[in-house]
Amino acid sequence: MDSVVDKKINSQDSLDSQMSFQQNNSSTSSTLYPPQFISKNEQQTQAAKKVFLEDKNLLFVSNECYFLGEFQCDNITIIREYIQNKEFCNQKIYHTHLKQKYSANLSSQIIIAHGLYETSAHYMETAFILVGLGYEVHLFDFSGFGHSGGKRMNSSCKELQSDFISVYDRLSHSRPIYIIACSIAVPIILSCMILNPQTIKINGFISYSAMISIPLIYNKYNFASNAVLFFLSKLNPVKQMFNY
């Protein structure tokens, strides 16, 4: 009996010493391993602090040439600049323009729009391939993404639509314009096309991993995507639309 009591006392002393150690090192442990991240009890788990709400516009105050300039890479010219959002004057959009160094500005143009949890940097390799095939390529970061202005993941649908329109207006409308869009960029750009059928003219649209909800009953018979694209093509005169 005494041995059982001794074991309980020893275990309690061990627990007390562990608690004392944790309290003495609370400043270090809370910095490296916040309790809300390691708790296995969902009811006790606190929401992670929003640490990605920095406003990229603040960078322009300290360094107006942040990631700006013209670069030469083999036979490709890369132009990086900030363009003003036409509707939201306090927002600046990080824009990258790639073209062949000795092009006669007669080639078709492609806008690549990134998806959720992405930036335009994810598509630089794709852009180089397309430029090698003779296209001019335009990439941009939506507001709150990458190096564009705005708070992280806190932009409204209207702001994102205005981002695309601001970039679209920079292109030459006398030459063909094609769109490659992923994820959240797909409904953003399609809604712009539907709302502005007279001003936004697209010659081709390629989407993949589109954030568009289609009832499962239609997917079962594998005709929903074609029907949706056909309907959208009637709202805006796009010559070719593909979805993957």
Buried (B, 14 or more C-beta within 10 A) or exposed (E): EEEEEEEEEEEEEEEEEEEEEEEEEEEEBEEEEEEEEEEEEEEEEEEEEEEEEEBBBEBEEEEEEBEBEEEEEEEBBBBBBBBEBEEBEEBBBBBBBBBBEEBEEEBBBBBBBBBEEBBBBBBBEBBBEBBEEEBBBBBBBBBBBBBBBBBBEEBEEEBBBBBBBBBBEBBEEEEBBBBBBBBBBBBBBBBBBEEBEEEBBBBBBBBEBBBBEEEEEEEEEEEBBEEBBEEBBEEBEBEEBEBE
